[in-house]
Amino acid sequence: MYYQRSITDCWTQISEQFPVLLLTGPRQVGKTTFLQHICEKDRTYVTLDDPAVRMLANDDPALFFQRFKPPLLIDEIQYCPALLPYIKMIVDTEKKQGAFWLTGSQQFQMMKGISETLAGRIAIINLLGFSNRERRKLKLDVEPFLPDERILNQRREQADIVELVDVYKDIWLGGFPALIAGRVKNRDVFYSSYLQTYLQRDIRDLTQVGSETTFLRFLKICAARTGQLLNLSELARDADISVNTAKNWLGILQASFQIFLLQPYHSNLTKRLIKSPKLYFLDTGLCAYLTEWSSPETMEAGAMAGAIFETYVLTEILKSWWHRAKQLPQLYYYRSKDGQEIDFLFVQNQAFYPVEVKKSATPARRWIQTFASLDRFNLKPANGGVICLCKQLLPISQNHYAIPVWLL
């Protein structure tokens, strides 16, 4: 059974405006399936996972493009950056929009080649696993999340109320299409196989990791810290590696779309802000597997329940923007040395949109007390909210709302 993706109409429109489109994201989130589903009949599909095709592309790119002519869908472009200059020459000569659709699973390697050769010719779009709206087959052409009353009401028009137990089932299972669509029934086997493929392919491609066992331990330690401030020294100590190695390996996790580092809000007006980013896993199911929660129920009752709920909220926010091919606003967290904390802080059009996350179903005014700490900054306050487990959208104050998590 095919699940529609939020990005479908956006991709079609962008393909009429750019000669090259690149769809990036982690492995097995449905990039190829999505593009093959919407492909025109005359677009040729070729994958660089095929060793023979990859050899041809690397050894003789000119011959490759004689054999495979646009419109073309090239899968896993990171395996052959030598193709990019030839793509540039072809699009500059033929001047046809949507000539090349590309996919890739390793962000940093691709970005370097693309910035040097295809600047101004390519649109880059991120895709993660299924969002809440995609997995429940809800209305997809809605505006990305902001704690704005108009946007929240639009997202409420077609949405399913989700109970606590179902939220944590979604978190525990994760967003990979193979699990949600039921193609793979055994969740543990899926994640075990995913990690084996990830370690053997992406990690070896991105860097020389001396020990896959040590890297896997590092990955598990990162998963246990999702939703927390990043402390490189502690991370390195617990993984028994150097701080420089920990820093490099974090870069690998970012490059392969496993983690997201949320930066702190900073301003020249104050020096009291903590400067470490917060670490979040981009798939809660993989995070739950790595931290060995055996069921949604044990995870919901365990020590990580709040942190992984916050992680789920962040990933849904990212998907609401990325899956509509929208530029994510400036997004931060706020935490000062005197203990004032705000989980997420959108900055857009010179205005603040503060967002808290609470694993609770009973809204309280104390949830938004820290929002007043933003008055010290030279930006105007906008609407804010607290994403929680309440059943309906409720006002907490004149401009702030209790936002049900199922509106994401």
VENGIKA-V360651 format. One record per helix or strand of 2 or more residues. SS is the DSSP state (H for helix, E for strand). FROM is the first residue (numbers start at 0). TO is the last residue. Records with the same first field share a line. If there is no record, write none. Layout:
# VENGIKA-V360651
SS->FROM-TO + FROM-TO
This chain:
# VENGIKA-V360651
H->7-14 + 30-37 + 50-58 + 60-66 + 76-78 + 82-93 + 106-116 + 131-134 + 148-155 + 163-172 + 176-179 + 186-205 + 211-223 + 231-238 + 242-254 + 283-289 + 295-299 + 304-321 + 364-375 + 404-406
E->19-23 + 43-46 + 71-74 + 99-103 + 121-125 + 227-228 + 258-261 + 277-280 + 329-335 + 340-347 + 350-356 + 379-380 + 383-387 + 393-394 + 399-403
